[in-house]
Amino acid sequence: MQPTFVLVHSPSVGPSTWRPVADHLTAAGYEVRLPSLVRVCSGAPPFWPAVVGAVRDGLASLPAGRPVVLVAHSNAGLFVPAIRRGLDHPVAGSVFVDAALPARTGSTPVATAGLLEFLRPKALNGRLPRWTDWWDEADVAPMFEGTALRETVVGEQPTLPLSYYEQHVPVPGGWDDHPCSYLLFGPPYDDLATEAGERGWRVAHLPGAHLHQIVDPAGTARHLIELAARP
């Protein structure tokens, strides 16, 4: 049975970062689900149960027993173990795309001490600016390369609470009981791709900036299909 691709965006951005890839996967004959996490972190911590719930709700119309491939970009990679444990559908594979890796056991901090030190001065009344507002234009522009999607991607970003980055996400034992793989776009995620390889995962490289899936959705979709098809 052909699996359904579940494209999970980072809570720092929105589902439009995956929509062009979803269109290419659909055109290739695959069923796709694109859950939205834009509003799930608007309440009080911990936020990870709401992330799991949003993905599970996004699969409500999928027939029971239909296998899924979880595809997580960026910060969403940290939630894959909890999502895996929280789904009723069998998970045939997980693909981490330029993504943060969960700890091997225990729990994973959403942000490192260095990132929290960077973020705390930016918070106003406990909330942060939109993700693209953290950086200079010289850092942001190359991620879009002139794509018309920039206005949409920037506009749908939430202003996350600082407490989102202060949370820890549980890592249930045995969550990686299925094929996992890593698709690297480029620095600074190359060290994480190396770690994925050390975990025994398949690793592929599609050179680009962090939002390369909106710049080259066809190439990204092709790599996802290849990674999902092999153990």
QUINORGI-V915695 format. One record per residue. N is the residue number from 1. NEAR is the number of other C-alpha atoms within 12 Angstrom. D_CENTER is the distance of its C-alpha to the mean C-alpha in whole Angstrom. Layout:
# QUINORGI-V915695
n->N near->NEAR d_center->D_CENTER
n->N near->NEAR d_center->D_CENTER
This chain:
# QUINORGI-V915695
n->1 near->13 d_center->24
n->2 near->20 d_center->22
n->3 near->30 d_center->18
n->4 near->37 d_center->16
n->5 near->44 d_center->13
n->6 near->48 d_center->10
n->7 near->45 d_center->7
n->8 near->48 d_center->5
n->9 near->43 d_center->4
n->10 near->45 d_center->5
n->11 near->43 d_center->8
n->12 near->39 d_center->10
n->13 near->36 d_center->10
n->14 near->38 d_center->10
n->15 near->37 d_center->10
n->16 near->34 d_center->12
n->17 near->47 d_center->10
n->18 near->41 d_center->9
n->19 near->32 d_center->13
n->20 near->30 d_center->15
n->21 near->39 d_center->13
n->22 near->36 d_center->14
n->23 near->26 d_center->17
n->24 near->27 d_center->18
n->25 near->31 d_center->17
n->26 near->23 d_center->19
n->27 near->16 d_center->22
n->28 near->18 d_center->22
n->29 near->16 d_center->22
n->30 near->25 d_center->19
n->31 near->29 d_center->18
n->32 near->36 d_center->15
n->33 near->34 d_center->13
n->34 near->36 d_center->11
n->35 near->37 d_center->11
n->36 near->36 d_center->11
n->37 near->38 d_center->10
n->38 near->32 d_center->12
n->39 near->26 d_center->15
n->40 near->31 d_center->14
n->41 near->33 d_center->15
n->42 near->25 d_center->18
n->43 near->19 d_center->20
n->44 near->20 d_center->21
n->45 near->21 d_center->19
n->46 near->24 d_center->18
n->47 near->32 d_center->15
n->48 near->41 d_center->13
n->49 near->28 d_center->16
n->50 near->29 d_center->15
n->51 near->40 d_center->11
n->52 near->34 d_center->12
n->53 near->27 d_center->15
n->54 near->30 d_center->13
n->55 near->43 d_center->12
n->56 near->31 d_center->15
n->57 near->24 d_center->17
n->58 near->27 d_center->15
n->59 near->35 d_center->16
n->60 near->18 d_center->20
n->61 near->16 d_center->22
n->62 near->24 d_center->20
n->63 near->16 d_center->24
n->64 near->15 d_center->24
n->65 near->19 d_center->23
n->66 near->24 d_center->21
n->67 near->28 d_center->19
n->68 near->39 d_center->15
n->69 near->42 d_center->13
n->70 near->48 d_center->9
n->71 near->51 d_center->7
n->72 near->44 d_center->3
n->73 near->42 d_center->3
n->74 near->41 d_center->5
n->75 near->37 d_center->6
n->76 near->41 d_center->3
n->77 near->43 d_center->5
n->78 near->43 d_center->8
n->79 near->48 d_center->8
n->80 near->49 d_center->8
n->81 near->41 d_center->12
n->82 near->36 d_center->13
n->83 near->42 d_center->11
n->84 near->39 d_center->13
n->85 near->25 d_center->16
n->86 near->27 d_center->16
n->87 near->32 d_center->16
n->88 near->23 d_center->20
n->89 near->30 d_center->19
n->90 near->28 d_center->19
n->91 near->34 d_center->16
n->92 near->32 d_center->17
n->93 near->39 d_center->14
n->94 near->49 d_center->11
n->95 near->50 d_center->9
n->96 near->50 d_center->7
n->97 near->51 d_center->7
n->98 near->43 d_center->8
n->99 near->39 d_center->6
n->100 near->35 d_center->8
n->101 near->44 d_center->10
n->102 near->36 d_center->12
n->103 near->28 d_center->15
n->104 near->22 d_center->18
n->105 near->19 d_center->19
n->106 near->17 d_center->20
n->107 near->22 d_center->17
n->108 near->29 d_center->15
n->109 near->30 d_center->15
n->110 near->35 d_center->13
n->111 near->25 d_center->15
n->112 near->17 d_center->17
n->113 near->14 d_center->21
n->114 near->13 d_center->21
n->115 near->17 d_center->18
n->116 near->21 d_center->20
n->117 near->15 d_center->23
n->118 near->17 d_center->22
n->119 near->29 d_center->20
n->120 near->24 d_center->23
n->121 near->16 d_center->25
n->122 near->23 d_center->23
n->123 near->24 d_center->23
n->124 near->15 d_center->26
n->125 near->14 d_center->27
n->126 near->20 d_center->24
n->127 near->24 d_center->21
n->128 near->28 d_center->19
n->129 near->25 d_center->20
n->130 near->27 d_center->17
n->131 near->30 d_center->14
n->132 near->30 d_center->16
n->133 near->23 d_center->19
n->134 near->22 d_center->19
n->135 near->17 d_center->20
n->136 near->12 d_center->23
n->137 near->12 d_center->23
n->138 near->13 d_center->24
n->139 near->17 d_center->20
n->140 near->21 d_center->18
n->141 near->23 d_center->21
n->142 near->21 d_center->20
n->143 near->30 d_center->16
n->144 near->28 d_center->17
n->145 near->21 d_center->21
n->146 near->14 d_center->22
n->147 near->22 d_center->20
n->148 near->15 d_center->22
n->149 near->26 d_center->18
n->150 near->25 d_center->18
n->151 near->16 d_center->20
n->152 near->19 d_center->18
n->153 near->31 d_center->15
n->154 near->29 d_center->17
n->155 near->21 d_center->18
n->156 near->25 d_center->16
n->157 near->30 d_center->14
n->158 near->30 d_center->15
n->159 near->32 d_center->17
n->160 near->36 d_center->16
n->161 near->32 d_center->18
n->162 near->36 d_center->19
n->163 near->28 d_center->19
n->164 near->36 d_center->15
n->165 near->35 d_center->15
n->166 near->27 d_center->18
n->167 near->26 d_center->17
n->168 near->25 d_center->16
n->169 near->36 d_center->14
n->170 near->30 d_center->16
n->171 near->28 d_center->16
n->172 near->24 d_center->18
n->173 near->17 d_center->20
n->174 near->14 d_center->20
n->175 near->29 d_center->17
n->176 near->30 d_center->16
n->177 near->18 d_center->19
n->178 near->24 d_center->18
n->179 near->27 d_center->17
n->180 near->39 d_center->14
n->181 near->44 d_center->13
n->182 near->46 d_center->12
n->183 near->47 d_center->11
n->184 near->40 d_center->13
n->185 near->35 d_center->13
n->186 near->26 d_center->15
n->187 near->19 d_center->16
n->188 near->17 d_center->16
n->189 near->29 d_center->13
n->190 near->28 d_center->16
n->191 near->20 d_center->17
n->192 near->30 d_center->14
n->193 near->33 d_center->15
n->194 near->25 d_center->18
n->195 near->24 d_center->17
n->196 near->33 d_center->15
n->197 near->22 d_center->19
n->198 near->15 d_center->21
n->199 near->20 d_center->19
n->200 near->17 d_center->20
n->201 near->29 d_center->17
n->202 near->30 d_center->17
n->203 near->34 d_center->16
n->204 near->31 d_center->16
n->205 near->29 d_center->17
n->206 near->30 d_center->16
n->207 near->24 d_center->18
n->208 near->28 d_center->16
n->209 near->28 d_center->15
n->210 near->35 d_center->11
n->211 near->43 d_center->11
n->212 near->36 d_center->13
n->213 near->44 d_center->11
n->214 near->36 d_center->14
n->215 near->31 d_center->16
n->216 near->28 d_center->17
n->217 near->28 d_center->15
n->218 near->25 d_center->18
n->219 near->25 d_center->17
n->220 near->41 d_center->14
n->221 near->37 d_center->15
n->222 near->26 d_center->17
n->223 near->33 d_center->16
n->224 near->45 d_center->13
n->225 near->36 d_center->17
n->226 near->22 d_center->18
n->227 near->31 d_center->16
n->228 near->37 d_center->16
n->229 near->23 d_center->20
n->230 near->20 d_center->20
n->231 near->19 d_center->21
